[in-house]
């Protein structure tokens, strides 16, 4: 695990409170092991409408000051690091060169779009809804893999994952969780729960479940199936001086990949899903029923590897040397097909295989089923098995940076896969980024088309602070579309499919130090016709919205019918 140069910067308002000690005010809601239920909203949800998760940066937040560098519970390095100046948006997101964990929490919003509309018809402030339930809920503004939207299998609700944190807090996305504390983690932010928010379509009420999952990293998405949340994300931000012990790596290994928890659980510890993969001959035992709410509730690894193990998939199944803990199961996308089969995607990092995986048996979640703890993870036939460190040409093999998935209930032999791109402007000529269309042909998924027209991959666009909300009216930057992240879709009356998605970006004009996750990205759509083994789009992608200056777009979902 790479050593990270880390410092913690506090917003000015928090610095004042810190400097004045007991005399400083603090309106932060205390963290609790389980969130509450927010009262019904005035908003209504209409079947067929598009939902989009969005976040907006706080214009009043200024990151400034000099604070200890790389301070951990075990080691303190007093070398000072100074925040970049100015500490306002967008320049604040050039801090990553000084603080590899840098991030700022921001509010979570949910927009509802009517079919064919030019703008959102309604917006729910989920952060405010959480406050009504006496809890906190915020995202890390520049964490581009967060806030995926997933409709429950019974079509009655929708879920997303963020943090039990107020807005304007720093480095939360790499913080420990309260119950899973890695003392070598060089992110010194307050340990913070990863929280599942559930919105119920019938009455617009919301509930929040706090979890200890994904300590040291972030949760990306969750879906509700038969009274169980299944979550995807990654864990671990360990340092090298000191290195984590085998026991600490065991703890993180049990906290990453696919996790499960009962909604509303008063115990925030989650259960890892996936067969245990150990290169040292170790074994895993789930906690016995009735185990007290503690680390023991996660189960026990016996004889774990000194560099960590995996749950679910391991590159050792491909004849490769074992990776460090969690490297092979750093999942981002989560989708359950019409037949109840769960799929997850890995599309980033230089370890493992960036591809599409099936979790458990085909149809495991159909008819009220649940995943067993020791579910097998397999690369879906037809998708790449090449190591992320040695990828083949994407124009030949299909997607190499998969993110979101969608399989139409009307034609489950078709799979749409979002390709995020490799984060390098100009690489689109090799096939990076866009929308891939696959067809299941005798059990193997074959790529039919790679659709990019209208996404304007590699062509910069300008985002302007027209009203001067962040300082100067007319201030602007340019960024470049690089691919797609979250997607969803619908079947049209003529049998065609309309896919909605949010874009990824690369190449911000503020320079290489700018975190592209803070770019104002775009909401796009495309209509695709599939005839036999041919997939085409007559008009290509169109841009529905470019996020305003200081805002980002994340997950998408369609409000289901009754």
C-alpha positions in Angstrom: 0.0 0.0 0.0 1.4 3.3 -1.1 2.5 5.8 1.5 0.5 9.0 1.2 1.6 12.5 2.1 -1.4 13.6 4.2 -2.4 16.8 6.0 -5.7 17.9 7.4 -7.2 21.2 6.5 -10.2 22.7 8.3 -12.7 25.2 7.0 -12.2 28.6 8.6 -15.3 28.2 10.7 -14.0 24.9 12.1 -10.5 26.4 12.7 -12.0 29.1 14.8 -13.9 26.5 16.9 -10.7 24.5 17.3 -8.5 27.4 18.2 -10.9 28.6 21.0 -11.2 25.1 22.5 -14.1 24.7 24.8 -15.4 28.1 24.0 -16.1 27.3 20.4 -19.6 26.5 19.2 -20.4 23.3 17.4 -23.7 22.6 15.7 -22.7 19.2 14.3 -25.2 16.4 15.0 -23.5 13.6 16.9 -22.9 10.3 15.1 -25.0 7.4 16.1 -24.9 3.7 15.2 -28.2 3.8 13.3 -29.9 6.7 11.5 -33.5 7.7 11.8 -36.4 8.2 9.5 -37.2 11.6 7.9 -40.8 12.8 7.6 -42.5 12.7 4.3 -41.5 15.2 1.7 -43.9 17.3 -0.4 -42.3 15.8 -3.5 -44.0 13.0 -5.4 -42.5 10.4 -7.7 -43.9 9.6 -11.1 -43.2 6.3 -12.9 -41.0 6.8 -15.9 -39.3 9.9 -14.5 -35.5 10.1 -14.4 -33.8 10.5 -11.0 -30.3 12.1 -10.9 -28.1 12.5 -7.8 -26.3 15.8 -7.6 -24.0 17.6 -5.2 -23.2 21.3 -4.9 -20.1 22.7 -3.2 -20.6 25.2 -0.4 -19.6 28.6 -1.9 -18.9 29.9 1.6 -16.4 27.2 2.5 -12.7 28.4 2.4 -9.9 25.9 3.1 -7.0 27.7 4.6 -4.1 27.2 7.0 -1.1 25.2 7.9 -1.5 22.0 9.7 0.5 18.9 10.8 1.6 16.7 7.9 0.9 13.0 7.8 -0.1 12.7 11.5 -1.5 9.3 12.4 -2.5 7.8 15.8 0.8 5.9 15.8 3.2 8.3 14.1 3.4 12.1 14.0 5.5 14.0 11.4 5.5 17.7 12.3 6.5 18.9 8.9 4.0 21.6 8.0 2.0 21.7 4.8 0.3 24.9 3.6 -3.0 24.7 1.8 -3.1 26.1 -1.7 -4.2 29.7 -2.1 -6.9 30.7 -2.8 -8.7 28.0 -0.9 -12.0 28.6 -2.7 -13.7 26.6 -5.4 -12.4 25.5 -7.8 -8.7 26.0 -6.9 -9.2 24.2 -3.6 -9.2 20.9 -5.5 -5.6 21.4 -6.5 -4.7 20.4 -2.9 -4.3 16.7 -3.8 -0.6 17.1 -4.5 -0.1 18.1 -0.8 -2.8 15.8 0.6 -3.4 12.6 -1.3 -6.6 12.1 0.8 -7.9 15.6 0.0 -11.7 15.9 -0.2 -14.5 18.2 1.1 -18.0 16.9 2.0 -20.9 18.5 0.3 -24.7 18.3 0.3 -26.6 15.6 -1.6 -29.5 16.5 -3.8 -31.9 14.4 -5.9 -33.4 15.8 -9.1 -36.5 14.4 -10.8 -36.8 14.8 -14.6 -40.0 14.3 -16.5 -39.7 12.6 -20.0 -38.6 15.1 -22.6 -38.1 18.0 -20.1 -35.4 20.6 -20.6 -34.7 20.7 -16.8 -35.4 19.0 -13.6 -39.0 19.4 -12.4 -38.3 18.8 -8.7 -35.4 18.6 -6.3 -35.1 16.9 -2.9 -32.3 18.0 -0.6 -31.4 14.7 1.0 -28.9 16.3 3.3 -31.7 18.4 4.8 -34.0 15.4 5.0 -31.3 13.6 7.0 -31.1 16.6 9.4 -34.8 16.3 10.0 -34.1 12.7 11.0 -31.4 14.0 13.5 -28.5 12.6 11.4 -25.9 13.7 8.9 -25.6 12.7 5.3 -23.1 14.2 2.9 -20.9 13.1 0.0 -17.3 13.8 -0.8 -17.6 16.4 -3.5 -14.8 15.2 -5.8 -15.3 11.4 -5.2 -16.7 10.5 -8.6 -17.7 7.0 -7.8 -20.2 7.9 -5.1 -24.0 8.4 -5.0 -25.0 5.6 -7.4 -28.8 5.2 -7.4 -30.3 1.7 -7.3 -34.0 0.8 -7.3 -35.0 -2.0 -4.9 -35.9 -5.3 -6.3 -39.5 -4.8 -5.2 -39.6 -1.4 -6.9 -40.8 0.3 -3.8 -37.6 2.3 -2.9 -34.3 3.6 -4.0 -30.9 3.6 -2.2 -27.6 5.5 -2.2 -24.5 5.6 0.0 -22.6 8.6 1.5 -21.2 9.6 4.9 -22.7 10.3 8.3 -20.9 13.7 8.2 -21.8 17.4 8.0 -20.8 19.3 4.9 -17.5 21.2 4.7 -15.5 18.5 6.4 -12.1 17.4 5.0 -10.7 14.1 4.0 -13.7 12.1 5.1 -13.6 9.7 2.1 -10.4 8.1 3.4 -11.3 8.2 7.1 -11.6 5.2 9.3 -15.1 4.1 10.3 -15.9 4.3 14.0 -15.8 0.5 14.6 -13.1 -0.5 12.1 -10.1 1.6 13.0 -6.8 1.1 11.1 -4.2 2.9 13.3 -1.8 3.1 10.3 -4.4 5.1 8.2 -2.7 8.4 7.5 -6.0 10.2 7.1 -6.6 11.8 10.5 -10.2 12.8 9.9 -12.8 11.8 12.5 -13.9 8.2 12.0 -17.1 8.4 10.1 -19.9 5.9 9.2 -20.7 5.0 5.6 -24.4 5.5 5.5 -27.1 4.0 3.3 -30.0 6.3 2.6 -33.3 4.7 1.5 -36.0 6.8 -0.2 -39.5 5.2 -0.3 -41.5 6.1 -3.4 -45.0 5.8 -1.9 -44.7 8.6 0.7 -41.3 10.1 0.0 -40.0 9.3 3.4 -36.4 8.5 4.0 -34.4 6.3 6.4 -30.7 6.1 7.1 -28.6 3.1 8.2 -25.0 3.8 9.4 -22.4 1.1 8.8 -18.7 0.4 9.5 -18.2 -0.8 5.9 -15.3 0.5 3.7 -13.1 1.9 6.4 -10.3 3.9 4.8 -12.1 4.3 1.5 -15.6 4.9 0.2 -18.9 3.1 -0.4 -20.2 3.5 -4.0 -23.6 2.0 -4.1 -26.2 -0.2 -2.4 -29.3 -2.1 -3.4 -32.2 -3.4 -1.3 -33.2 -7.1 -1.9 -35.5 -9.1 0.3 -34.8 -7.1 3.4 -31.0 -6.9 2.9 -28.8 -4.1 1.7 -26.0 -5.2 -0.6 -23.2 -2.6 -0.9 -20.1 -2.2 -3.0 -17.0 -0.2 -2.2 -13.4 -0.5 -1.1 -11.6 -0.4 2.2 -8.1 0.5 3.4 -5.8 3.5 3.4 -2.9 1.9 5.3 0.5 3.4 5.6 4.0 1.9 5.4 5.5 3.4 8.5 4.3 1.6 10.5 2.8 -1.2 8.3 -0.5 -2.7 9.3 -0.3 -6.0 11.2 -1.8 -9.2 9.7 -4.7 -8.8 12.2 -5.3 -5.3 10.9 -5.2 -6.4 7.3 -7.7 -9.2 8.2 -10.0 -6.6 9.6 -9.8 -4.5 6.4 -10.2 -7.6 4.2 -13.5 -8.3 5.8 -14.6 -4.7 5.3 -14.3 -4.3 1.5 -15.8 -5.6 -1.8 -19.4 -6.6 -1.4 -20.9 -6.0 2.1 -24.4 -6.7 3.5 -26.5 -5.3 6.4 -30.1 -5.4 7.4 -31.8 -2.0 6.9 -32.2 -0.1 10.2 -29.7 -2.3 12.0 -28.7 -0.9 15.3 -25.3 -2.7 14.9 -23.3 -1.0 12.2 -21.0 -3.9 11.5 -21.5 -5.5 8.0 -21.1 -9.0 6.7 -18.7 -9.5 3.8 -20.0 -11.4 0.8 -17.8 -13.7 -1.2 -15.8 -16.9 -0.9 -12.6 -16.4 1.0 -9.5 -16.4 -1.2 -6.2 -16.9 0.7 -2.8 -17.6 -0.8 -1.5 -18.7 2.6 -4.0 -21.4 3.3 -6.0 -19.4 5.7 -9.7 -19.8 6.4 -12.7 -17.6 7.3 -15.6 -18.3 9.7 -18.6 -16.0 10.0 -19.6 -14.9 13.4 -22.0 -17.2 15.2 -25.5 -16.1 15.7 -25.9 -13.9 18.8 -22.4 -12.5 18.7 -22.2 -9.1 20.5 -22.0 -6.0 18.3 -18.2 -5.7 18.0 -15.4 -6.5 15.5 -16.1 -10.1 16.2 -19.4 -9.6 14.4 -17.5 -9.5 11.1 -16.3 -13.0 11.6 -12.8 -14.5 12.0 -9.9 -15.0 9.6 -7.4 -17.7 10.7 -4.0 -17.9 9.2 -4.4 -14.8 7.0 -1.7 -13.7 4.6 0.7 -11.0 6.0 -0.1 -8.9 2.9 -3.8 -9.5 3.1 -6.4 -11.7 1.3 -9.5 -11.3 -0.8 -13.2 -12.1 -0.5 -14.9 -13.0 -3.8 -12.4 -12.8 -6.7 -8.6 -13.3 -6.6 -6.2 -13.1 -9.5 -4.7 -16.3 -8.3 -7.6 -18.0 -10.1 -5.9 -16.7 -13.3 -2.6 -18.2 -12.3 -1.3 -14.8 -11.1 0.5 -14.0 -7.8 -1.8 -12.9 -5.0 -2.5 -9.2 -4.6 -2.6 -7.2 -1.4 -5.8 -7.0 0.6 -8.8 -5.7 -1.3 -7.0 -4.9 -4.5 -9.0 -7.5 -6.6 -12.4 -6.5 -5.2 -12.3 -2.7 -5.4 -15.8 -2.6 -6.9 -17.7 0.5 -8.2 -20.7 -0.6 -10.2 -23.6 -2.6 -8.8 -26.6 -4.0 -10.8 -29.1 -6.8 -10.4 -30.5 -8.1 -13.6 -34.2 -8.8 -14.4 -33.6 -12.5 -13.5 -32.2 -11.7 -10.1 -28.5 -12.1 -11.0 -26.1 -9.7 -9.3 -23.3 -8.1 -11.2 -20.5 -5.8 -10.0 -17.8 -3.9 -11.9 -14.2 -3.0 -11.3 -12.8 -0.3 -13.6 -10.0 1.5 -11.9 -6.6 0.8 -10.3 -3.6 -1.1 -11.6 -4.3 -4.2 -9.7 -6.8 -7.0 -10.3 -8.9 -7.2 -13.4 -11.0 -4.3 -14.6 -14.1 -6.1 -15.8 -17.6 -7.3 -15.1 -18.3 -9.9 -12.4 -21.2 -12.1 -11.5 -21.8 -12.5 -7.8 -23.3 -15.8 -6.7 -25.5 -18.1 -8.8 -27.6 -17.0 -11.8 -30.9 -15.7 -10.4 -29.7 -15.9 -6.8 -31.8 -12.9 -5.7 -34.9 -13.9 -7.6 -38.1 -14.9 -5.8 -37.0 -13.6 -2.4 -33.5 -15.2 -2.5 -30.5 -13.9 -0.6 -26.8 -14.3 -1.4 -24.9 -16.8 0.7 -21.9 -15.4 2.6 -19.5 -17.6 0.5 -20.9 -16.6 -2.9 -18.6 -17.2 -5.8 -17.4 -14.4 -8.0 -16.7 -15.1 -11.6 -15.7 -12.9 -14.6 -18.7 -12.8 -16.9 -17.9 -14.8 -20.0 -17.0 -12.5 -22.9 -15.5 -9.8 -20.7 -11.8 -9.3 -20.4 -9.7 -11.5 -18.1 -6.5 -9.4 -18.7 -4.8 -7.8 -15.7 -5.3 -4.1 -15.3 -1.6 -3.7 -15.4 -1.4 -5.2 -18.9 -4.6 -4.4 -20.8 -5.3 -5.4 -24.4 -6.5 -2.9 -27.0 -10.1 -1.8 -26.1 -11.2 -1.6 -29.7 -10.8 -5.4 -29.9 -11.9 -6.7 -26.6 -14.6 -4.4 -25.4 -14.8 -2.3 -22.3 -11.7 -2.0 -20.0 -13.0 0.7 -17.6 -16.6 -0.6 -16.8 -18.7 1.4 -14.4 -22.5 1.3 -14.7 -24.6 -1.5 -16.2 -28.1 -1.9 -17.4 -30.0 -5.0 -18.8 -33.5 -4.3 -20.2 -36.2 -6.5 -18.8 -37.7 -6.6 -22.3 -34.6 -8.2 -23.7 -32.3 -9.7 -21.0 -29.9 -10.9 -23.7 -28.7 -7.3 -24.1 -26.3 -5.6 -21.7 -25.3 -1.9 -21.8 -22.0 -1.1 -20.1 -20.7 2.4 -19.4 -16.9 2.8 -20.0 -15.5 5.6 -17.9 -12.3 6.0 -19.9 -8.8 5.9 -18.6 -8.7 9.5 -17.4 -6.3 10.7 -20.1 -7.6 13.2 -22.6 -6.8 12.0 -26.1 -6.9 8.3 -25.4 -10.4 8.0 -26.8 -8.8 7.1 -30.2 -7.9 3.7 -28.7 -11.5 3.0 -27.8 -11.4 4.3 -24.2 -14.7 5.7 -22.9 -18.3 5.6 -24.2 -21.2 3.1 -24.2 -20.7 -0.6 -25.1 -23.6 -2.8 -26.2 -23.2 -6.5 -25.5 -25.4 -9.5 -26.5 -25.5 -12.9 -24.8 -24.7 -15.4 -27.5 -24.8 -19.0 -26.3 -23.7 -18.0 -22.8 -20.9 -15.6 -23.9 -21.4 -11.8 -24.0 -20.2 -10.4 -27.3 -19.7 -6.7 -28.0 -22.1 -5.5 -30.7 -21.2 -1.8 -30.7 -19.1 0.9 -29.1 -21.2 4.1 -29.2 -19.5 7.5 -28.7 -21.1 9.9 -31.2 -22.4 13.0 -29.5 -20.4 12.5 -26.3 -17.7 14.7 -27.8 -15.0 12.7 -26.2 -11.7 14.7 -26.2 -13.4 18.0 -27.1 -13.3 20.6 -24.3 -16.3 22.5 -23.0 -16.4 25.6 -20.8 -18.1 25.9 -17.4 -18.8 29.4 -16.2 -19.7 31.0 -12.8 -22.2 33.3 -14.4 -23.5 34.7 -11.2 -20.2 34.9 -9.3 -21.4 32.6 -6.6 -17.9 31.4 -6.0 -16.2 34.8 -6.3 -16.0 36.4 -9.7 -18.8 36.5 -12.2 -17.6 35.1 -15.4 -14.9 33.0 -13.9 -14.6 29.7 -15.9 -12.6 26.6 -16.7 -12.6 24.0 -19.4 -12.8 20.3 -19.1 -13.0 17.4 -21.5 -15.5 14.5 -21.7 -13.7 11.1 -21.2 -16.5 8.5 -21.0 -19.5 7.4 -18.9 -20.0 6.5 -15.3 -23.5 5.7 -14.0 -26.2 4.6 -16.5 -29.8 3.4 -16.5 -32.3 2.8 -19.3 -35.8 2.3 -20.5 -37.5 0.3 -23.2 -39.5 2.5 -25.7 -42.8 1.6 -27.3 -41.0 0.8 -30.6 -38.7 -1.6 -29.0 -35.7 0.7 -28.9 -33.8 1.6 -25.7 -33.0 5.0 -24.3 -29.9 5.0 -22.0 -29.3 7.9 -19.6 -25.9 8.5 -18.0 -23.5 10.8 -16.4 -20.1 11.5 -17.9 -16.6 11.4 -16.7 -14.0 14.1 -17.5 -10.3 14.6 -17.9 -7.9 17.5 -18.8 -9.2 20.4 -16.7 -7.7 23.8 -17.7 -6.7 24.4 -14.1 -3.8 22.0 -14.7 -2.8 18.4 -13.9 -3.1 19.0 -10.2 -6.8 19.5 -10.4 -9.0 16.6 -9.2 -11.2 15.7 -12.2 -13.8 14.4 -9.8 -14.7 18.0 -9.0 -15.4 18.9 -12.7 -18.9 19.9 -13.7 -19.8 16.8 -15.7 -22.8 16.2 -18.0 -26.1 14.3 -18.0 -26.6 12.6 -21.4 -29.0 10.3 -23.2 -28.9 8.1 -26.3 -31.5 6.0 -28.1 -30.3 2.6 -29.4 -31.9 0.1 -31.7 -30.9 -3.5 -31.6 -31.7 -5.8 -34.5 -30.3 -9.3 -34.5 -26.6 -8.8 -33.7 -26.5 -5.2 -34.7 -26.8 -2.2 -32.4 -27.1 1.3 -33.8 -28.1 4.8 -32.8 -29.4 7.2 -35.5 -28.8 10.4 -33.6 -26.1 9.5 -31.0 -25.8 11.1 -27.6 -27.4 14.4 -26.7 -26.5 16.5 -23.6 -29.5 17.0 -21.3 -27.6 19.1 -18.7 -24.1 20.4 -18.0 -23.7 20.6 -14.2 -23.5 24.3 -13.2 -20.2 25.7 -11.9 -19.5 24.2 -8.5 -21.8 21.2 -9.0 -21.4 17.5 -10.0 -23.8 14.9 -11.3 -23.5 11.3 -10.1 -26.1 8.5 -10.1 -29.2 7.9 -12.4 -32.3 5.7 -12.0 -35.8 5.5 -13.5 -38.8 5.7 -11.2 -40.4 2.3 -11.6 -44.0 1.6 -12.3 -46.3 -0.1 -9.8 
